[in-house]
């Protein structure tokens, strides 16, 4: 159930005064948006962090060509692997329904129609040469046995699959095989690529899920194929909470999250948000900004409406702000409002390159549904504010404009 905030310290007369000036604020905001290059790979905005050597760096000043860029139609083949020690109890067609068309629809909504993931489902089982138990399948997989699994899978599938036709490869193991561990689902990157059908195969999505699988698990793994990092916190020895960095926000934190739409920062990196939709905030000139809800679909002429505010706070750090609402991929969201998070382009995947700032540190929300209730109510509602003492930034949510945009003021904190 969506939690509604009651603005703190703002009575009904104050709210009416805020509403009365929104029309004029919207007109003012419309003149302050700075146009820029069409894609993040050409980013020249002052708040665009540079790429670093960190694994899956959050830098937006260029694209790593080792990864396919999802700004067009990409073709993915889904191959189903069986083993001598088990007889499949389902069919490839039924298993593929666990992932498609849901995964393609997720990306279509997230990219505002910019990216199409086109699946090619193999209709038969490909028999592996060894029993499933021989490969030692597990989360932290021995690299030698994992490499053997991939070699066997490619060799067995090559009889019926032309790998040169595809941009992504999904290898789905028979979930009923005794050696299959659902916790081992991941993207495997090869230091030395395989050469098949005249192309280099460097990256595979290995799927070991039970049926039905974890929600959005394939979209999460596919995000890694596009150079997105893991945003969860991995506790020592696996004991503790995995979701303390970003909670429900962005499926790269948790595929179970109530608000899985990728952060606006990630959409900027991938080219789904243009520079013209990013507003770099200069604290020396406090201004009011209008933010379009992130998961709301694009409409004609909207490519200039701001979806991301950024305050650059250092060489490799920035503070980002976006509006989250109950629409599209975020339809099950716990709390609507302005979400604030810190980005570090020098921090590697899994080490906290993005951390959500909690707008309500004394409360939690959506127990039983949220992956991390303390951050489920992190966004700021109308009339609320946040002082980020680390960077000296104050964020105030002043209201909603006539078209539904959130009205936000960003300034130095006192």
One Martini backbone bead per residue (centre of mass of N, CA, C, O) as a GRO file, in nm:
protein
  414
    1UNK     BB    1   0.096   0.035   0.022
    2UNK     BB    2   0.071   0.361  -0.013
    3UNK     BB    3   0.256   0.622   0.123
    4UNK     BB    4   0.160   0.918   0.280
    5UNK     BB    5   0.265   1.236   0.325
    6UNK     BB    6   0.299   1.466   0.592
    7UNK     BB    7   0.389   1.762   0.610
    8UNK     BB    8   0.634   1.927   0.783
    9UNK     BB    9   0.542   2.238   0.893
   10UNK     BB   10   0.270   2.237   0.703
   11UNK     BB   11  -0.002   2.399   0.632
   12UNK     BB   12  -0.279   2.458   0.440
   13UNK     BB   13  -0.201   2.751   0.367
   14UNK     BB   14   0.079   2.694   0.260
   15UNK     BB   15  -0.011   2.495   0.035
   16UNK     BB   16  -0.181   2.704  -0.119
   17UNK     BB   17   0.055   2.894  -0.180
   18UNK     BB   18   0.217   2.693  -0.341
   19UNK     BB   19  -0.001   2.636  -0.559
   20UNK     BB   20  -0.027   2.937  -0.663
   21UNK     BB   21   0.292   2.934  -0.784
   22UNK     BB   22   0.334   2.696  -0.992
   23UNK     BB   23   0.281   2.821  -1.266
   24UNK     BB   24   0.519   3.026  -1.255
   25UNK     BB   25   0.741   2.819  -1.199
   26UNK     BB   26   0.715   2.659  -1.460
   27UNK     BB   27   0.797   2.890  -1.646
   28UNK     BB   28   1.078   2.932  -1.521
   29UNK     BB   29   1.191   2.645  -1.560
   30UNK     BB   30   1.171   2.620  -1.875
   31UNK     BB   31   1.425   2.836  -1.907
   32UNK     BB   32   1.661   2.644  -1.743
   33UNK     BB   33   1.704   2.435  -1.953
   34UNK     BB   34   1.973   2.242  -2.075
   35UNK     BB   35   2.100   2.164  -2.359
   36UNK     BB   36   2.224   1.860  -2.530
   37UNK     BB   37   2.326   1.585  -2.600
   38UNK     BB   38   2.167   1.281  -2.686
   39UNK     BB   39   2.402   1.124  -2.532
   40UNK     BB   40   2.612   0.996  -2.292
   41UNK     BB   41   2.864   0.952  -2.484
   42UNK     BB   42   2.846   1.293  -2.525
   43UNK     BB   43   2.897   1.407  -2.261
   44UNK     BB   44   2.927   1.774  -2.137
   45UNK     BB   45   2.846   1.803  -1.865
   46UNK     BB   46   2.955   1.912  -1.555
   47UNK     BB   47   2.806   1.646  -1.400
   48UNK     BB   48   2.977   1.437  -1.560
   49UNK     BB   49   3.112   1.160  -1.480
   50UNK     BB   50   3.390   0.979  -1.499
   51UNK     BB   51   3.550   0.720  -1.591
   52UNK     BB   52   3.683   0.430  -1.443
   53UNK     BB   53   3.844   0.129  -1.323
   54UNK     BB   54   3.596   0.042  -1.216
   55UNK     BB   55   3.370  -0.190  -1.187
   56UNK     BB   56   3.115  -0.062  -1.334
   57UNK     BB   57   3.129   0.228  -1.382
   58UNK     BB   58   2.940   0.544  -1.321
   59UNK     BB   59   3.028   0.674  -1.562
   60UNK     BB   60   2.910   0.925  -1.840
   61UNK     BB   61   3.154   1.005  -2.065
   62UNK     BB   62   3.117   0.699  -2.173
   63UNK     BB   63   3.161   0.395  -2.362
   64UNK     BB   64   3.194   0.051  -2.324
   65UNK     BB   65   3.262  -0.156  -2.601
   66UNK     BB   66   3.241  -0.442  -2.449
   67UNK     BB   67   2.942  -0.347  -2.454
   68UNK     BB   68   2.625  -0.351  -2.521
   69UNK     BB   69   2.400  -0.108  -2.642
   70UNK     BB   70   2.058  -0.014  -2.532
   71UNK     BB   71   1.968   0.182  -2.823
   72UNK     BB   72   1.830  -0.078  -2.950
   73UNK     BB   73   1.809  -0.365  -3.116
   74UNK     BB   74   1.838  -0.682  -2.946
   75UNK     BB   75   1.963  -1.013  -2.973
   76UNK     BB   76   1.837  -1.312  -2.806
   77UNK     BB   77   1.945  -1.624  -2.688
   78UNK     BB   78   1.767  -1.922  -2.572
   79UNK     BB   79   1.918  -2.190  -2.394
   80UNK     BB   80   1.857  -2.541  -2.323
   81UNK     BB   81   1.980  -2.746  -2.052
   82UNK     BB   82   2.069  -3.079  -2.021
   83UNK     BB   83   2.111  -3.396  -1.835
   84UNK     BB   84   2.199  -3.728  -1.764
   85UNK     BB   85   2.073  -3.698  -1.442
   86UNK     BB   86   1.807  -3.584  -1.600
   87UNK     BB   87   1.455  -3.530  -1.653
   88UNK     BB   88   1.265  -3.315  -1.780
   89UNK     BB   89   0.951  -3.157  -1.647
   90UNK     BB   90   0.972  -2.959  -1.889
   91UNK     BB   91   0.970  -2.688  -2.120
   92UNK     BB   92   1.103  -2.440  -2.297
   93UNK     BB   93   0.840  -2.284  -2.340
   94UNK     BB   94   0.762  -2.266  -2.040
   95UNK     BB   95   1.023  -2.135  -1.932
   96UNK     BB   96   1.023  -1.878  -2.113
   97UNK     BB   97   0.762  -1.761  -1.968
   98UNK     BB   98   0.926  -1.654  -1.714
   99UNK     BB   99   1.072  -1.410  -1.909
  100UNK     BB  100   0.870  -1.409  -2.158
  101UNK     BB  101   0.783  -1.075  -2.210
  102UNK     BB  102   0.865  -0.927  -1.940
  103UNK     BB  103   1.157  -0.828  -1.996
  104UNK     BB  104   1.097  -0.658  -2.247
  105UNK     BB  105   0.888  -0.472  -2.108
  106UNK     BB  106   1.071  -0.351  -1.899
  107UNK     BB  107   1.268  -0.212  -2.106
  108UNK     BB  108   1.062  -0.048  -2.259
  109UNK     BB  109   0.978   0.127  -2.018
  110UNK     BB  110   1.262   0.223  -1.916
  111UNK     BB  111   1.339   0.343  -2.228
  112UNK     BB  112   1.094   0.468  -2.384
  113UNK     BB  113   1.142   0.274  -2.651
  114UNK     BB  114   1.458   0.259  -2.726
  115UNK     BB  115   1.455  -0.050  -2.629
  116UNK     BB  116   1.494  -0.384  -2.776
  117UNK     BB  117   1.425  -0.714  -2.663
  118UNK     BB  118   1.494  -0.996  -2.875
  119UNK     BB  119   1.379  -1.309  -2.860
  120UNK     BB  120   1.528  -1.651  -2.907
  121UNK     BB  121   1.368  -1.955  -2.886
  122UNK     BB  122   1.450  -2.258  -2.804
  123UNK     BB  123   1.266  -2.580  -2.861
  124UNK     BB  124   1.509  -2.742  -2.729
  125UNK     BB  125   1.712  -2.963  -2.587
  126UNK     BB  126   2.048  -2.952  -2.464
  127UNK     BB  127   2.293  -3.187  -2.430
  128UNK     BB  128   2.504  -3.259  -2.193
  129UNK     BB  129   2.796  -3.459  -2.128
  130UNK     BB  130   2.740  -3.407  -1.819
  131UNK     BB  131   2.659  -3.406  -1.518
  132UNK     BB  132   2.549  -3.166  -1.306
  133UNK     BB  133   2.746  -3.251  -1.062
  134UNK     BB  134   3.027  -3.202  -1.228
  135UNK     BB  135   3.026  -2.862  -1.216
  136UNK     BB  136   2.986  -2.713  -0.938
  137UNK     BB  137   2.729  -2.550  -0.886
  138UNK     BB  138   2.760  -2.205  -0.769
  139UNK     BB  139   2.801  -1.898  -0.670
  140UNK     BB  140   3.114  -1.960  -0.601
  141UNK     BB  141   3.270  -2.049  -0.873
  142UNK     BB  142   3.477  -2.244  -1.018
  143UNK     BB  143   3.645  -2.142  -1.293
  144UNK     BB  144   3.707  -2.414  -1.433
  145UNK     BB  145   3.418  -2.541  -1.422
  146UNK     BB  146   3.277  -2.307  -1.559
  147UNK     BB  147   3.432  -2.320  -1.827
  148UNK     BB  148   3.341  -2.608  -1.893
  149UNK     BB  149   3.042  -2.545  -1.912
  150UNK     BB  150   3.061  -2.341  -2.147
  151UNK     BB  151   3.198  -2.521  -2.354
  152UNK     BB  152   2.979  -2.741  -2.360
  153UNK     BB  153   2.740  -2.559  -2.435
  154UNK     BB  154   2.846  -2.446  -2.704
  155UNK     BB  155   2.906  -2.716  -2.844
  156UNK     BB  156   2.613  -2.832  -2.825
  157UNK     BB  157   2.462  -2.575  -2.960
  158UNK     BB  158   2.613  -2.541  -3.241
  159UNK     BB  159   2.437  -2.740  -3.411
  160UNK     BB  160   2.172  -2.506  -3.389
  161UNK     BB  161   2.357  -2.242  -3.345
  162UNK     BB  162   2.406  -1.902  -3.455
  163UNK     BB  163   2.602  -1.678  -3.286
  164UNK     BB  164   2.620  -1.431  -3.496
  165UNK     BB  165   2.302  -1.335  -3.444
  166UNK     BB  166   2.390  -1.244  -3.143
  167UNK     BB  167   2.414  -1.031  -2.844
  168UNK     BB  168   2.281  -1.251  -2.653
  169UNK     BB  169   2.330  -1.511  -2.388
  170UNK     BB  170   2.114  -1.772  -2.274
  171UNK     BB  171   2.165  -2.015  -2.010
  172UNK     BB  172   1.936  -2.279  -1.940
  173UNK     BB  173   1.880  -2.481  -1.680
  174UNK     BB  174   1.763  -2.757  -1.552
  175UNK     BB  175   1.583  -2.732  -1.254
  176UNK     BB  176   1.576  -3.063  -1.190
  177UNK     BB  177   1.863  -3.084  -1.151
  178UNK     BB  178   2.072  -3.173  -0.887
  179UNK     BB  179   2.323  -2.952  -0.960
  180UNK     BB  180   2.124  -2.711  -0.938
  181UNK     BB  181   2.182  -2.364  -0.842
  182UNK     BB  182   1.999  -2.077  -0.805
  183UNK     BB  183   2.244  -1.895  -0.682
  184UNK     BB  184   2.421  -1.901  -0.973
  185UNK     BB  185   2.304  -1.673  -1.107
  186UNK     BB  186   2.482  -1.514  -1.386
  187UNK     BB  187   2.744  -1.328  -1.512
  188UNK     BB  188   2.990  -1.420  -1.757
  189UNK     BB  189   3.331  -1.319  -1.787
  190UNK     BB  190   3.579  -1.335  -2.033
  191UNK     BB  191   3.912  -1.297  -2.085
  192UNK     BB  192   3.886  -1.533  -2.299
  193UNK     BB  193   3.747  -1.577  -2.583
  194UNK     BB  194   3.528  -1.726  -2.787
  195UNK     BB  195   3.540  -1.891  -3.115
  196UNK     BB  196   3.234  -1.845  -3.302
  197UNK     BB  197   3.111  -1.790  -3.604
  198UNK     BB  198   3.320  -1.534  -3.627
  199UNK     BB  199   3.303  -1.479  -3.312
  200UNK     BB  200   3.308  -1.326  -2.995
  201UNK     BB  201   3.270  -1.481  -2.674
  202UNK     BB  202   3.239  -1.300  -2.350
  203UNK     BB  203   2.920  -1.335  -2.267
  204UNK     BB  204   2.706  -1.480  -2.005
  205UNK     BB  205   2.385  -1.600  -1.912
  206UNK     BB  206   2.341  -1.786  -1.620
  207UNK     BB  207   2.064  -2.012  -1.561
  208UNK     BB  208   1.925  -2.158  -1.227
  209UNK     BB  209   1.631  -2.143  -1.197
  210UNK     BB  210   1.346  -2.180  -1.076
  211UNK     BB  211   0.995  -2.269  -1.106
  212UNK     BB  212   0.954  -1.987  -1.047
  213UNK     BB  213   1.131  -1.712  -1.055
  214UNK     BB  214   1.271  -1.448  -0.980
  215UNK     BB  215   1.197  -1.136  -0.981
  216UNK     BB  216   1.372  -0.979  -1.236
  217UNK     BB  217   1.635  -1.150  -1.283
  218UNK     BB  218   1.695  -1.110  -1.590
  219UNK     BB  219   1.714  -0.803  -1.584
  220UNK     BB  220   1.950  -0.787  -1.392
  221UNK     BB  221   2.157  -0.951  -1.561
  222UNK     BB  222   2.129  -0.773  -1.815
  223UNK     BB  223   2.249  -0.520  -1.686
  224UNK     BB  224   2.543  -0.632  -1.688
  225UNK     BB  225   2.566  -0.641  -2.002
  226UNK     BB  226   2.538  -0.302  -1.966
  227UNK     BB  227   2.739  -0.216  -1.717
  228UNK     BB  228   2.596  -0.273  -1.453
  229UNK     BB  229   2.584  -0.267  -1.117
  230UNK     BB  230   2.595  -0.373  -0.809
  231UNK     BB  231   2.392  -0.239  -0.521
  232UNK     BB  232   2.450  -0.432  -0.316
  233UNK     BB  233   2.515  -0.567   0.005
  234UNK     BB  234   2.775  -0.785   0.105
  235UNK     BB  235   2.802  -0.970   0.354
  236UNK     BB  236   2.975  -1.126   0.572
  237UNK     BB  237   2.914  -1.455   0.517
  238UNK     BB  238   2.603  -1.371   0.444
  239UNK     BB  239   2.550  -1.191   0.709
  240UNK     BB  240   2.271  -1.002   0.661
  241UNK     BB  241   2.196  -0.716   0.488
  242UNK     BB  242   2.170  -0.647   0.127
  243UNK     BB  243   1.981  -0.350   0.125
  244UNK     BB  244   2.131  -0.079   0.251
  245UNK     BB  245   2.193   0.110   0.001
  246UNK     BB  246   1.888   0.100  -0.187
  247UNK     BB  247   1.686  -0.114  -0.163
  248UNK     BB  248   1.410  -0.086  -0.385
  249UNK     BB  249   1.603   0.086  -0.568
  250UNK     BB  250   1.664  -0.074  -0.820
  251UNK     BB  251   1.737  -0.386  -0.963
  252UNK     BB  252   2.053  -0.380  -0.888
  253UNK     BB  253   1.979  -0.438  -0.590
  254UNK     BB  254   1.674  -0.572  -0.640
  255UNK     BB  255   1.447  -0.791  -0.790
  256UNK     BB  256   1.223  -0.742  -0.544
  257UNK     BB  257   1.157  -0.462  -0.575
  258UNK     BB  258   0.910  -0.205  -0.575
  259UNK     BB  259   1.138  -0.009  -0.741
  260UNK     BB  260   1.296  -0.122  -1.036
  261UNK     BB  261   1.360   0.117  -1.172
  262UNK     BB  262   1.602   0.272  -1.298
  263UNK     BB  263   1.800   0.496  -1.247
  264UNK     BB  264   1.858   0.792  -1.394
  265UNK     BB  265   2.159   0.750  -1.415
  266UNK     BB  266   2.138   0.488  -1.584
  267UNK     BB  267   1.974   0.610  -1.817
  268UNK     BB  268   2.197   0.801  -1.897
  269UNK     BB  269   2.417   0.594  -1.959
  270UNK     BB  270   2.228   0.429  -2.179
  271UNK     BB  271   2.045   0.667  -2.341
  272UNK     BB  272   1.739   0.721  -2.221
  273UNK     BB  273   1.867   0.988  -2.126
  274UNK     BB  274   1.915   1.305  -2.197
  275UNK     BB  275   2.083   1.593  -2.149
  276UNK     BB  276   1.809   1.761  -2.168
  277UNK     BB  277   1.717   1.585  -1.884
  278UNK     BB  278   1.962   1.731  -1.742
  279UNK     BB  279   2.031   1.906  -1.431
  280UNK     BB  280   2.274   2.122  -1.342
  281UNK     BB  281   2.370   2.221  -1.019
  282UNK     BB  282   2.425   2.547  -0.886
  283UNK     BB  283   2.475   2.662  -0.565
  284UNK     BB  284   2.533   2.972  -0.632
  285UNK     BB  285   2.232   2.928  -0.788
  286UNK     BB  286   1.947   2.911  -0.669
  287UNK     BB  287   1.690   2.684  -0.784
  288UNK     BB  288   1.406   2.587  -0.965
  289UNK     BB  289   1.261   2.259  -1.026
  290UNK     BB  290   1.139   2.024  -1.269
  291UNK     BB  291   1.010   1.683  -1.223
  292UNK     BB  292   0.979   1.404  -1.390
  293UNK     BB  293   0.859   1.113  -1.367
  294UNK     BB  294   1.051   0.847  -1.430
  295UNK     BB  295   0.817   0.614  -1.513
  296UNK     BB  296   0.703   0.794  -1.707
  297UNK     BB  297   0.610   0.831  -2.010
  298UNK     BB  298   0.669   0.938  -2.307
  299UNK     BB  299   0.593   1.230  -2.485
  300UNK     BB  300   0.543   1.445  -2.708
  301UNK     BB  301   0.806   1.675  -2.642
  302UNK     BB  302   0.969   1.549  -2.363
  303UNK     BB  303   1.296   1.561  -2.408
  304UNK     BB  304   1.306   1.842  -2.209
  305UNK     BB  305   1.220   1.703  -1.955
  306UNK     BB  306   1.312   1.667  -1.643
  307UNK     BB  307   1.471   1.364  -1.463
  308UNK     BB  308   1.754   1.503  -1.360
  309UNK     BB  309   1.945   1.589  -1.075
  310UNK     BB  310   2.280   1.750  -1.038
  311UNK     BB  311   2.546   1.745  -0.794
  312UNK     BB  312   2.863   1.823  -0.795
  313UNK     BB  313   3.113   1.706  -0.533
  314UNK     BB  314   3.340   1.582  -0.729
  315UNK     BB  315   3.532   1.404  -0.933
  316UNK     BB  316   3.359   1.110  -0.838
  317UNK     BB  317   3.102   1.287  -0.736
  318UNK     BB  318   2.737   1.279  -0.665
  319UNK     BB  319   2.415   1.434  -0.653
  320UNK     BB  320   2.092   1.283  -0.683
  321UNK     BB  321   1.765   1.358  -0.845
  322UNK     BB  322   1.428   1.210  -0.829
  323UNK     BB  323   1.111   1.101  -0.946
  324UNK     BB  324   0.875   0.889  -0.773
  325UNK     BB  325   0.615   0.663  -0.905
  326UNK     BB  326   0.298   0.491  -0.963
  327UNK     BB  327   0.446   0.368  -1.249
  328UNK     BB  328   0.502   0.115  -1.427
  329UNK     BB  329   0.767  -0.038  -1.280
  330UNK     BB  330   0.650   0.140  -1.009
  331UNK     BB  331   0.348   0.045  -0.928
  332UNK     BB  332   0.456  -0.082  -0.625
  333UNK     BB  333   0.519   0.145  -0.468
  334UNK     BB  334   0.551   0.284  -0.148
  335UNK     BB  335   0.686   0.584  -0.211
  336UNK     BB  336   0.646   0.904  -0.300
  337UNK     BB  337   0.898   1.120  -0.464
  338UNK     BB  338   1.212   1.246  -0.371
  339UNK     BB  339   1.507   1.103  -0.471
  340UNK     BB  340   1.819   1.054  -0.296
  341UNK     BB  341   2.164   1.019  -0.424
  342UNK     BB  342   2.485   0.870  -0.427
  343UNK     BB  343   2.769   0.899  -0.652
  344UNK     BB  344   3.046   0.663  -0.741
  345UNK     BB  345   3.279   0.610  -1.000
  346UNK     BB  346   3.520   0.468  -0.805
  347UNK     BB  347   3.313   0.242  -0.736
  348UNK     BB  348   3.252  -0.077  -0.720
  349UNK     BB  349   3.087  -0.339  -0.765
  350UNK     BB  350   2.935  -0.406  -0.445
  351UNK     BB  351   3.054  -0.117  -0.284
  352UNK     BB  352   2.862   0.144  -0.329
  353UNK     BB  353   2.808   0.349  -0.589
  354UNK     BB  354   2.516   0.358  -0.454
  355UNK     BB  355   2.333   0.585  -0.221
  356UNK     BB  356   2.068   0.624  -0.029
  357UNK     BB  357   1.889   0.889   0.104
  358UNK     BB  358   1.718   0.943   0.402
  359UNK     BB  359   1.424   1.134   0.453
  360UNK     BB  360   1.335   0.908   0.704
  361UNK     BB  361   1.528   0.790   0.954
  362UNK     BB  362   1.281   0.729   1.180
  363UNK     BB  363   1.152   0.543   0.953
  364UNK     BB  364   0.921   0.308   0.805
  365UNK     BB  365   0.807   0.071   0.537
  366UNK     BB  366   0.648  -0.199   0.412
  367UNK     BB  367   0.611  -0.443   0.575
  368UNK     BB  368   0.648  -0.753   0.387
  369UNK     BB  369   0.748  -0.606   0.097
  370UNK     BB  370   1.003  -0.488   0.160
  371UNK     BB  371   1.353  -0.530   0.152
  372UNK     BB  372   1.389  -0.222   0.310
  373UNK     BB  373   1.210  -0.029   0.512
  374UNK     BB  374   1.404   0.217   0.587
  375UNK     BB  375   1.392   0.298   0.251
  376UNK     BB  376   1.087   0.305   0.153
  377UNK     BB  377   1.068   0.628   0.276
  378UNK     BB  378   1.294   0.818   0.142
  379UNK     BB  379   1.123   1.010   0.009
  380UNK     BB  380   1.014   1.331  -0.062
  381UNK     BB  381   0.762   1.532   0.014
  382UNK     BB  382   0.554   1.772   0.029
  383UNK     BB  383   0.726   2.011   0.233
  384UNK     BB  384   0.998   1.874   0.227
  385UNK     BB  385   1.337   1.811   0.364
  386UNK     BB  386   1.707   1.816   0.308
  387UNK     BB  387   2.027   1.772   0.475
  388UNK     BB  388   2.347   1.744   0.332
  389UNK     BB  389   2.628   1.754   0.520
  390UNK     BB  390   2.856   1.637   0.342
  391UNK     BB  391   2.780   1.864   0.089
  392UNK     BB  392   2.590   2.114   0.151
  393UNK     BB  393   2.278   2.020   0.087
  394UNK     BB  394   1.953   2.148  -0.009
  395UNK     BB  395   1.625   1.990  -0.014
  396UNK     BB  396   1.312   2.108  -0.164
  397UNK     BB  397   0.964   2.041  -0.160
  398UNK     BB  398   0.715   2.261  -0.301
  399UNK     BB  399   0.557   2.073  -0.523
  400UNK     BB  400   0.304   2.068  -0.784
  401UNK     BB  401   0.243   2.078  -1.099
  402UNK     BB  402   0.001   2.073  -1.335
  403UNK     BB  403   0.158   1.818  -1.492
  404UNK     BB  404   0.307   1.664  -1.218
  405UNK     BB  405   0.547   1.794  -1.144
  406UNK     BB  406   0.821   1.839  -0.945
  407UNK     BB  407   0.907   2.086  -0.700
  408UNK     BB  408   1.254   2.196  -0.672
  409UNK     BB  409   1.494   2.297  -0.427
  410UNK     BB  410   1.844   2.396  -0.457
  411UNK     BB  411   2.096   2.435  -0.195
  412UNK     BB  412   2.254   2.555   0.050
  413UNK     BB  413   2.331   2.469   0.353
  414UNK     BB  414   2.319   2.617   0.683
   0.00000   0.00000   0.00000
